């Protein structure tokens, strides 16, 4: 979780600086409170993702999320004062968790070109999974929620920029020609996979999507062969 989402250390109360043992005990108490706070936030965000992905945005009420997380509504509102606050936290948390997932798996692939070709499948796994579907539900619902849309816009732009930078870096490392290394190519990859994820919400037969991902990789391979690399 981000530092801003954690309970402040000052909540633990004053410490006796003249007594080292008292200071250590108080420090441990503060750590425990912070860990409990993060654990509660994690349960709430996990519950929100589960409901959003399985039942949709309308079903993800503060009451249903609190019940799924097994926390009181008051406790949930202490961490996330409004549903919009929670939805923003879900988007950020999903991005953080999914970025770690992708970095870890891409790091296992030694060949830079094969690493790039693995990206569409990994992105598809993320965007079609529970956290990806939850984020899609929030993005689509923000169209009818101007307040959420306004607060979500800068966060979404930040995430999109990071995603495009990651793709461009992978393309450069793979030795693709400069004409392929463009902002628009990166945007195309992200938009196409997001589109596949939306389609999968309504069409459970994903074979066409996996075939399309393979076709995309084939096109890039052919482009590389025709232009002789860099």
Backbone bond lengths (Angstrom), bond angles and torsions (degrees), N, CA, C in turn:
res aa  C-N    CA-C-N  psi(-1)  N-CA   C-N-CA  omega(-1)  CA-C   N-CA-C  phi
1 X - - - 1.444 - - 1.513 109.54 -
2 X 1.301 117.64 154.80 1.443 120.80 178.35 1.513 110.31 -72.20
3 X 1.351 115.29 156.76 1.451 119.69 -177.77 1.515 111.73 -61.48
4 X 1.347 116.31 -33.82 1.458 119.69 -177.77 1.513 112.70 -67.15
5 X 1.350 116.99 -19.80 1.459 120.48 -178.08 1.517 111.98 -89.34
6 X 1.337 117.87 -6.02 1.448 120.99 -175.66 1.526 111.07 -87.50
7 X 1.333 115.23 152.99 1.456 119.14 176.59 1.516 109.09 -67.82
8 X 1.342 119.27 135.68 1.461 121.35 -178.15 1.518 111.65 -66.02
9 X 1.337 115.97 146.94 1.460 120.31 -179.63 1.517 111.10 -62.20
10 X 1.316 116.51 -30.04 1.461 120.09 -176.89 1.513 113.59 -61.35
11 X 1.312 118.77 -16.66 1.465 121.08 -178.96 1.520 112.75 -68.63
12 X 1.341 116.11 -16.96 1.463 119.02 -176.46 1.528 111.95 -75.73
13 X 1.327 118.49 -13.19 1.456 120.38 178.36 1.510 111.52 96.26
14 X 1.329 117.87 174.37 1.458 122.05 -176.42 1.516 111.93 -69.72
15 X 1.334 115.52 158.28 1.463 121.13 177.07 1.517 109.14 -120.17
16 X 1.329 116.58 155.57 1.456 123.22 177.22 1.519 108.17 -92.87
17 X 1.347 117.05 97.83 1.457 120.61 -175.41 1.521 112.29 -69.35
18 X 1.334 116.62 -17.89 1.461 118.76 179.74 1.516 111.75 -79.33
19 X 1.299 117.18 -12.18 1.458 122.01 -178.09 1.523 109.15 -118.39
20 X 1.363 118.87 101.88 1.463 120.64 -176.60 1.517 112.92 -57.18
21 X 1.332 117.29 -38.29 1.456 119.77 -179.12 1.519 110.82 -64.92
22 X 1.340 116.56 -41.08 1.465 120.13 178.40 1.511 110.70 -63.21
23 X 1.340 115.81 -36.39 1.458 119.85 179.01 1.513 111.39 -65.37
24 X 1.356 115.99 -42.35 1.465 120.95 179.78 1.526 110.16 -64.60
25 X 1.341 116.59 -43.69 1.462 120.80 179.86 1.523 110.50 -61.79
26 X 1.346 115.46 -43.83 1.461 119.32 179.62 1.518 110.82 -64.31
27 X 1.350 116.67 -38.53 1.465 120.35 179.08 1.518 110.50 -63.24
28 X 1.340 115.57 -42.55 1.465 119.01 178.59 1.515 110.78 -64.82
29 X 1.339 116.83 -37.50 1.459 120.48 178.72 1.524 110.44 -63.36
30 X 1.351 115.97 -41.99 1.451 120.11 178.89 1.526 110.65 -63.05
31 X 1.335 116.37 -43.29 1.462 119.91 178.37 1.526 110.83 -60.09
32 X 1.332 116.26 -42.49 1.456 120.57 -178.70 1.524 110.49 -63.98
33 X 1.324 116.53 -42.28 1.457 119.62 178.57 1.527 110.86 -63.44
34 X 1.335 116.08 -40.69 1.466 119.53 179.03 1.519 110.70 -64.86
35 X 1.332 116.19 -41.88 1.463 119.68 179.15 1.520 111.05 -64.35
36 X 1.335 116.43 -39.71 1.466 119.04 178.11 1.520 110.44 -64.84
37 X 1.327 115.98 -40.76 1.461 120.21 179.43 1.520 110.85 -62.38
38 X 1.335 116.21 -45.53 1.469 119.69 179.40 1.518 110.67 -65.20
39 X 1.330 116.70 -37.72 1.458 119.62 178.57 1.516 111.69 -63.40
40 X 1.335 116.82 -40.64 1.465 120.99 177.94 1.523 110.53 -64.56
41 X 1.342 116.37 -45.01 1.466 119.86 179.27 1.525 110.58 -61.58
42 X 1.329 116.17 -40.76 1.466 119.72 179.88 1.523 110.87 -62.39
43 X 1.329 117.21 -42.29 1.471 120.60 179.01 1.521 110.82 -63.75
44 X 1.315 116.62 -41.31 1.460 120.32 -178.78 1.527 110.45 -65.75
45 X 1.332 116.55 -45.97 1.475 119.96 -179.97 1.519 110.76 -64.99
46 X 1.345 116.63 -40.35 1.464 120.14 178.12 1.526 110.60 -62.52
47 X 1.331 116.77 -43.09 1.468 120.46 178.61 1.520 110.90 -63.22
48 X 1.332 116.38 -40.39 1.467 119.97 178.75 1.522 110.83 -62.49
49 X 1.324 117.00 -43.86 1.461 121.31 179.27 1.527 110.59 -62.14
50 X 1.322 116.83 -42.90 1.468 120.49 -179.30 1.524 111.36 -61.59
51 X 1.322 116.66 -44.49 1.467 119.68 -178.45 1.522 111.07 -72.20
52 X 1.326 117.16 -43.78 1.462 120.57 178.85 1.521 111.52 -58.28
53 X 1.333 116.99 -44.59 1.466 120.63 -175.63 1.524 112.07 -74.48
54 X 1.311 117.13 -32.82 1.467 120.20 -175.97 1.527 112.95 -90.60
55 X 1.343 117.39 -34.57 1.458 120.22 -171.15 1.525 114.37 -123.55
56 X 1.328 117.46 -15.50 1.455 120.21 177.47 1.515 113.85 100.64
57 X 1.338 114.67 172.33 1.463 121.83 -174.15 1.524 112.72 -64.05
58 X 1.315 117.51 -41.17 1.469 120.88 -177.15 1.523 111.16 -61.72
59 X 1.332 116.53 -37.84 1.470 120.64 -178.82 1.527 111.94 -73.90
60 X 1.322 117.42 -17.82 1.467 121.21 -176.14 1.526 110.26 -84.57
61 X 1.323 116.36 66.54 1.460 121.05 176.74 1.523 109.61 -83.11
62 X 1.325 116.34 163.44 1.461 118.70 178.39 1.530 110.51 -63.08
63 X 1.331 117.04 -34.52 1.469 120.23 178.86 1.531 110.70 -65.68
64 X 1.340 117.41 -48.16 1.463 120.02 -177.19 1.524 111.43 -66.82
65 X 1.319 117.13 -36.74 1.469 119.94 179.46 1.521 110.54 -68.37
66 X 1.337 117.25 -43.31 1.466 120.45 178.62 1.528 110.72 -61.20
67 X 1.327 116.09 -41.30 1.466 120.01 179.35 1.523 110.82 -64.83
68 X 1.340 116.97 -43.43 1.470 120.25 179.34 1.531 111.20 -64.42
69 X 1.329 116.27 -36.99 1.463 120.42 -179.26 1.529 112.46 -80.35
70 X 1.335 116.31 -8.76 1.468 122.50 -178.75 1.529 110.74 60.88
71 X 1.327 115.58 45.93 1.466 121.40 173.86 1.522 107.39 -130.43
72 X 1.318 116.23 157.31 1.456 119.10 176.38 1.528 109.04 -70.31
73 X 1.317 115.41 155.19 1.463 118.93 178.18 1.523 109.92 -63.09
74 X 1.329 116.74 -35.16 1.454 120.52 177.77 1.520 112.16 -62.58
75 X 1.346 115.56 -41.23 1.468 119.58 178.14 1.516 110.81 -64.91
76 X 1.318 116.32 -38.97 1.458 119.30 179.49 1.531 110.95 -66.33
77 X 1.343 116.20 -42.41 1.455 119.70 -179.90 1.527 111.42 -68.18
78 X 1.325 117.16 -22.80 1.465 120.22 175.24 1.525 110.02 -64.64
79 X 1.322 116.33 -39.86 1.468 121.13 -179.53 1.527 111.66 -85.07
80 X 1.329 116.32 -38.39 1.465 121.71 -178.06 1.524 108.08 -132.08
81 X 1.330 117.39 93.44 1.470 121.51 -172.80 1.524 115.21 -58.18
82 X 1.324 117.70 -22.90 1.468 120.06 179.38 1.529 109.29 -142.33
83 X 1.319 114.87 165.82 1.459 119.34 176.98 1.522 110.33 -62.93
84 X 1.328 117.32 -37.50 1.461 120.15 178.07 1.525 111.20 -60.55
85 X 1.338 116.89 -41.61 1.464 120.46 177.56 1.529 110.46 -58.82
86 X 1.318 115.85 -42.58 1.464 120.09 -179.52 1.520 111.06 -67.99
87 X 1.321 117.90 -41.08 1.455 120.48 -179.73 1.531 111.03 -62.99
88 X 1.317 117.13 -39.63 1.464 120.63 176.72 1.527 110.21 -64.32
89 X 1.326 116.68 -40.40 1.462 120.25 178.50 1.527 110.88 -64.67
90 X 1.330 117.02 -36.96 1.466 120.87 177.78 1.530 110.25 -62.76
91 X 1.332 116.77 -45.85 1.462 120.32 -179.13 1.525 110.50 -61.66
92 X 1.327 117.07 -45.49 1.463 119.69 -179.10 1.525 111.41 -66.53
93 X 1.329 116.76 -44.24 1.460 120.22 -179.27 1.523 111.02 -63.81
94 X 1.325 117.37 -43.06 1.462 120.83 178.94 1.524 110.29 -60.09
95 X 1.329 116.44 -42.68 1.467 120.33 178.88 1.530 110.72 -62.80
96 X 1.321 117.49 -44.22 1.461 120.85 -179.11 1.527 111.13 -63.96
97 X 1.334 116.72 -46.93 1.468 120.54 -178.79 1.524 110.87 -65.10
98 X 1.321 116.53 -44.09 1.459 120.76 -176.45 1.532 111.38 -70.03
99 X 1.330 117.39 -33.75 1.468 120.77 177.48 1.518 110.47 -64.05
100 X 1.319 116.52 -41.15 1.470 120.50 177.40 1.524 110.03 -62.96
101 X 1.331 116.11 -44.67 1.472 121.32 178.92 1.527 111.10 -56.50
102 X 1.321 117.05 -46.86 1.453 120.80 -177.03 1.533 111.65 -70.61
103 X 1.331 117.16 -41.98 1.458 119.69 179.17 1.525 111.39 -60.78
104 X 1.317 116.03 -43.10 1.468 119.92 -178.53 1.524 111.11 -62.86
105 X 1.316 117.22 -42.19 1.469 120.14 -177.32 1.523 112.38 -76.64
106 X 1.311 117.51 -36.37 1.465 119.98 176.65 1.523 110.74 -66.68
107 X 1.324 117.06 -33.24 1.464 120.83 -178.95 1.531 111.96 -66.55
108 X 1.318 117.31 -20.31 1.462 120.93 -179.93 1.526 112.66 -77.96
109 X 1.333 116.99 -13.65 1.466 121.57 -176.28 1.525 108.38 -97.64
110 X 1.314 116.63 118.44 1.460 121.07 -172.78 1.523 111.58 -78.03
111 X 1.327 117.35 -46.11 1.463 120.58 -176.13 1.537 110.30 -71.96
112 X 1.343 118.37 123.73 1.469 121.13 -176.19 1.527 113.92 -60.68
113 X 1.348 117.21 -36.81 1.462 119.19 -179.41 1.524 110.39 -69.12
114 X 1.322 116.57 -43.56 1.460 119.89 178.33 1.523 110.84 -66.20
115 X 1.323 116.50 -31.18 1.462 120.62 176.41 1.527 110.16 -62.90
116 X 1.336 115.44 -42.23 1.463 119.04 178.22 1.528 110.86 -65.53
117 X 1.346 116.84 -42.54 1.463 120.13 -178.92 1.526 112.23 -66.30
118 X 1.344 116.70 -21.86 1.474 119.64 178.37 1.520 111.84 -77.78
119 X 1.328 116.69 -17.81 1.461 120.35 -174.33 1.531 113.80 -59.59
120 X 1.341 120.03 -47.78 1.478 118.70 -178.60 1.528 113.34 -57.63
121 X 1.334 116.99 -41.23 1.460 119.68 -179.90 1.529 111.73 -67.25
122 X 1.343 115.89 -39.46 1.458 118.95 178.04 1.525 110.92 -67.34
123 X 1.328 116.09 -42.12 1.463 119.90 178.77 1.521 110.60 -63.30
124 X 1.327 116.19 -38.90 1.462 120.73 177.70 1.525 110.34 -63.89
125 X 1.336 117.20 -42.50 1.469 120.65 179.03 1.521 110.66 -60.26
126 X 1.344 116.31 -38.63 1.462 120.99 -179.82 1.520 111.38 -72.24
127 X 1.329 117.01 -50.96 1.466 120.89 -173.84 1.525 113.19 -70.64
128 X 1.333 117.05 -24.96 1.460 119.53 179.55 1.523 112.30 -93.90
129 X 1.339 116.51 -5.12 1.455 120.83 178.01 1.517 111.69 -82.10
130 X 1.336 117.72 177.87 1.472 121.40 -176.73 1.525 113.98 -54.79
131 X 1.333 117.69 -45.05 1.466 118.94 -178.40 1.520 110.96 -67.83
132 X 1.336 117.43 -38.81 1.460 120.54 178.83 1.514 112.32 -65.12
133 X 1.327 116.71 -42.69 1.464 120.93 178.95 1.533 109.92 -66.50
134 X 1.332 116.64 -38.66 1.463 120.12 178.06 1.526 110.95 -60.57
135 X 1.327 116.56 -43.12 1.467 120.47 179.07 1.527 110.49 -64.97
136 X 1.326 117.26 -41.28 1.467 120.48 177.12 1.524 111.20 -59.64
137 X 1.332 116.75 -41.88 1.465 120.53 178.10 1.534 110.62 -60.06
138 X 1.313 116.50 -41.53 1.468 120.53 -179.89 1.516 110.59 -67.73
139 X 1.346 116.53 -44.35 1.461 120.11 -179.68 1.526 111.47 -60.82
140 X 1.324 116.64 -45.65 1.465 120.23 -178.38 1.527 111.37 -68.41
141 X 1.323 116.68 -37.19 1.461 119.60 -179.07 1.514 112.20 -72.49
142 X 1.322 117.92 -23.25 1.465 120.55 -179.35 1.529 111.35 -66.17
143 X 1.327 118.09 -17.78 1.469 120.86 177.90 1.516 111.59 -60.63
144 X 1.328 117.07 -31.85 1.463 120.71 -178.97 1.531 111.94 -105.48
145 X 1.326 115.64 13.29 1.470 121.20 179.19 1.524 107.70 -132.02
146 X 1.336 117.95 86.79 1.465 121.20 -174.95 1.525 114.04 -56.87
147 X 1.327 116.87 -37.02 1.471 120.01 -179.38 1.520 110.58 -65.34
148 X 1.331 116.49 -46.66 1.463 120.29 177.32 1.519 110.49 -64.12
149 X 1.318 117.38 -42.22 1.463 121.27 -179.08 1.524 111.24 -59.32
150 X 1.320 116.39 -42.27 1.466 120.56 -179.03 1.524 111.50 -65.60
151 X 1.326 116.17 -40.50 1.464 119.84 -179.69 1.526 111.57 -76.13
152 X 1.331 116.01 -29.68 1.462 120.53 -177.64 1.524 112.38 -77.13
153 X 1.328 117.41 -29.59 1.471 121.87 -173.12 1.527 113.81 -53.25
154 X 1.348 120.11 -51.76 1.465 118.71 -178.90 1.522 113.41 -66.02
155 X 1.326 117.19 -35.52 1.461 120.37 178.17 1.518 110.52 -66.66
156 X 1.329 116.17 -43.56 1.464 120.35 179.24 1.524 110.60 -64.13
157 X 1.329 117.23 -40.51 1.465 120.69 178.60 1.528 110.68 -63.30
158 X 1.311 116.58 -39.45 1.471 121.01 178.05 1.522 111.03 -62.89
159 X 1.332 116.04 -44.44 1.466 120.68 -179.64 1.527 110.89 -66.18
160 X 1.334 117.11 -42.29 1.461 121.33 178.80 1.521 110.50 -61.91
161 X 1.323 116.82 -41.64 1.463 120.80 -179.82 1.524 110.86 -63.93
162 X 1.326 116.75 -42.59 1.467 120.58 178.06 1.531 110.59 -62.97
163 X 1.323 116.96 -41.54 1.465 121.03 -179.51 1.527 110.98 -63.67
164 X 1.327 116.38 -44.28 1.460 120.66 179.50 1.522 111.54 -65.12
165 X 1.331 116.67 -40.80 1.468 120.28 177.96 1.525 110.75 -62.45
166 X 1.329 116.59 -39.21 1.465 120.23 179.38 1.529 110.53 -63.80
167 X 1.332 116.55 -42.97 1.463 120.38 179.83 1.522 111.22 -65.35
168 X 1.325 116.71 -44.54 1.462 120.68 179.73 1.527 111.35 -60.93
169 X 1.329 115.76 -40.54 1.473 119.50 179.12 1.519 110.20 -64.64
170 X 1.320 117.35 -42.28 1.463 120.84 179.01 1.526 110.77 -64.53
171 X 1.327 117.25 -39.32 1.462 121.12 178.65 1.528 110.77 -65.52
172 X 1.324 117.05 -42.53 1.460 120.90 178.83 1.529 111.12 -64.24
173 X 1.349 115.93 -44.56 1.460 120.42 178.79 1.525 111.38 -62.54
174 X 1.352 116.08 -30.02 1.465 120.74 -178.74 1.521 112.41 -78.29
175 X 1.336 117.44 -8.52 1.459 120.44 177.62 1.501 114.33 79.56
176 X 1.333 117.08 23.84 1.453 119.64 177.34 1.527 110.38 -72.41
177 X 1.316 115.64 152.51 1.460 120.24 -177.71 1.517 111.29 -60.84
178 X 1.334 115.04 154.14 1.453 120.96 -177.46 1.526 112.47 -58.86
179 X 1.343 117.52 -31.68 1.456 118.29 -177.72 1.526 112.25 -70.00
180 X 1.341 115.26 -19.75 1.466 119.17 177.07 1.519 111.35 -87.57
181 X 1.327 115.44 -22.44 1.456 119.99 -178.31 1.523 108.33 -86.40
182 X 1.294 117.01 87.70 1.460 121.27 -177.26 1.510 109.64 -142.01
183 X 1.316 113.95 158.54 1.453 120.44 178.13 1.518 111.03 -60.74
184 X 1.338 116.15 -35.37 1.460 120.06 -176.50 1.528 111.70 -71.39
185 X 1.321 116.86 -34.56 1.467 119.78 176.27 1.522 110.52 -64.30
186 X 1.333 115.03 -42.75 1.463 119.30 179.12 1.524 110.72 -63.83
187 X 1.322 116.60 -42.19 1.463 120.64 178.14 1.528 110.75 -61.89
188 X 1.330 116.29 -38.70 1.465 120.73 -179.67 1.515 111.05 -62.10
189 X 1.333 116.41 -43.60 1.464 119.90 -179.39 1.531 110.34 -61.64
190 X 1.338 116.78 -49.09 1.462 120.94 -178.40 1.529 110.83 -62.38
191 X 1.344 116.43 -45.93 1.461 120.52 -177.48 1.530 111.46 -65.58
192 X 1.336 116.87 -40.15 1.464 119.99 -178.93 1.522 111.32 -63.83
193 X 1.325 116.49 -44.67 1.463 119.41 -177.88 1.525 110.11 -69.74
194 X 1.327 117.87 -35.97 1.464 119.56 175.36 1.535 110.06 -63.50
195 X 1.325 115.90 -39.46 1.458 119.44 177.36 1.519 111.68 -62.55
196 X 1.326 116.62 -41.02 1.462 120.10 176.41 1.527 110.19 -60.41
197 X 1.338 116.56 -39.78 1.460 120.44 -178.39 1.526 110.97 -64.90
198 X 1.335 116.48 -40.18 1.468 120.11 177.52 1.526 110.21 -64.85
199 X 1.332 116.32 -41.92 1.461 119.79 178.69 1.521 111.05 -61.49
200 X 1.324 116.29 -38.63 1.464 120.15 -178.55 1.526 112.26 -66.39
201 X 1.333 117.21 -21.71 1.470 120.09 177.55 1.522 111.04 -67.39
202 X 1.340 116.57 -24.33 1.463 121.04 -176.95 1.530 112.85 -112.72
203 X 1.310 116.18 -20.71 1.460 120.92 -179.01 1.523 108.87 -124.77
204 X 1.313 116.66 108.90 1.458 120.90 -174.33 1.526 113.23 -76.36
205 X 1.331 117.53 -12.02 1.464 121.04 177.11 1.526 108.30 -82.56
206 X 1.313 116.14 100.57 1.470 120.54 -174.86 1.525 113.29 -95.15
207 X 1.330 117.75 5.83 1.463 119.07 -178.82 1.529 111.02 -60.90
208 X 1.341 117.03 -39.80 1.460 119.58 179.21 1.530 110.97 -61.36
209 X 1.320 115.30 -34.94 1.462 119.32 -179.05 1.519 110.86 -69.71
210 X 1.320 117.07 -44.78 1.464 119.37 178.63 1.527 110.60 -65.45
211 X 1.326 117.08 -35.53 1.466 120.28 176.18 1.534 110.31 -64.92
212 X 1.330 116.66 -39.05 1.462 120.49 178.95 1.527 110.95 -65.48
213 X 1.326 116.98 -38.11 1.455 120.23 177.60 1.529 110.96 -63.64
214 X 1.329 116.07 -39.72 1.459 119.56 177.59 1.530 110.71 -66.63
215 X 1.331 116.87 -37.69 1.464 120.51 177.96 1.520 110.89 -64.02
216 X 1.319 116.60 -39.49 1.462 120.81 177.53 1.526 110.42 -59.94
217 X 1.319 115.97 -45.31 1.469 118.98 -179.90 1.524 110.89 -65.84
218 X 1.333 117.34 -36.08 1.459 120.94 177.68 1.524 110.68 -63.05
219 X 1.328 117.48 -42.05 1.463 121.34 178.71 1.525 111.27 -60.75
220 X 1.322 116.74 -42.62 1.466 120.18 179.59 1.524 110.64 -66.49
221 X 1.333 116.53 -39.29 1.469 119.71 178.46 1.531 110.36 -63.49
222 X 1.333 117.06 -42.78 1.460 120.86 179.94 1.524 110.63 -65.68
223 X 1.321 116.68 -39.29 1.462 120.60 177.32 1.517 110.05 -60.92
224 X 1.320 116.29 -41.32 1.460 120.58 179.57 1.524 112.08 -64.18
225 X 1.328 116.39 -41.81 1.461 120.37 -179.50 1.533 111.32 -65.69
226 X 1.331 116.33 -45.00 1.461 120.75 -178.14 1.527 112.61 -62.40
227 X 1.327 115.77 -33.96 1.455 119.05 -174.61 1.525 113.87 -102.49
228 X 1.298 115.82 3.33 1.468 119.85 172.77 1.495 115.47 64.56
229 X 1.337 117.23 34.98 1.451 119.94 176.38 1.504 110.97 82.45
230 X 1.347 115.96 -140.40 1.454 120.65 -176.25 1.523 111.12 -65.95
